[in-house]
Amino acid sequence: MRFVQWHWSLSRLFGALWLVSQPTYRLKNGFS
């Protein structure tokens, strides 16, 4: 169970990082 909880929190962390990086990446390329 602990492994599942760790994996879930890790995927959530990467999801949040991806959401944050998307607008920044588009702004850098001028696609805003």
N, C-alpha and C positions, 0 to 999 in steps of 0.2 A: 504493500500500500504506500509505503514511504517513497518508493521509486516513482510510482505514478504521480504522487503529489509533486515531487521534484521536477518531473518531466513536464507537468502541467504548468508549473510556475515558470519554468524555463521557456516554454513555448509562448507564454503570455509576455514574458520579458522581450523576446525577439519580435513578437508582434507589435509591441509598443515601440521598440526601436525602429522597426520598419515604417510604421506610421509617421514617426517623427522625421525619418530620413527622406521620405518621399517628397514633401514640399521643399525641403532644403536642396535636394538633388535637382528638382525642376527649376528652382530659382537660379541655381548655378548655371544651368544650361539655357536659361532665358525662356522657359516654357510656361511661366506663371500665367 
